[in-house]
Amino acid sequence: MTNATQSAAAAAVELDGKDLPAHCPNPAMPLWSSHPRVFLEFNHDGVAKCPYCGTAYRLKPGAVVPHH
């Protein structure tokens, strides 16, 4: 993993299973930086990226993902 990849991974918003379904903007984001709400799909590595603002989201290790 390169330093840039490590920095991006460290900057990711970590979510637990109770935080799903995940969406962006998330509740911690200031109102002035809002964009339309988009629900996120996580890849097999547990990572998702907002198509509007580029915020990275990652599932915490051991997170239990509820099934539909």
Stockholm file with secondary structure:
# STOCKHOLM 1.0

chainA/1-68         MTNATQSAAAAAVELDGKDLPAHCPNPAMPLWSSHPRVFLEFNHDGVAKCPYCGTAYRLKPGAVVPHH
#=GR chainA/1-68 SS CCHHHHHHHHHSEEECGGGCSCEESCTTSCGGGCCCCEECCCCTTSEEECTTTCCEEEECTTCCCCCC
#=GC SS_cons        CCHHHHHHHHHSEEECGGGCSCEESCTTSCGGGCCCCEECCCCTTSEEECTTTCCEEEECTTCCCCCC
//
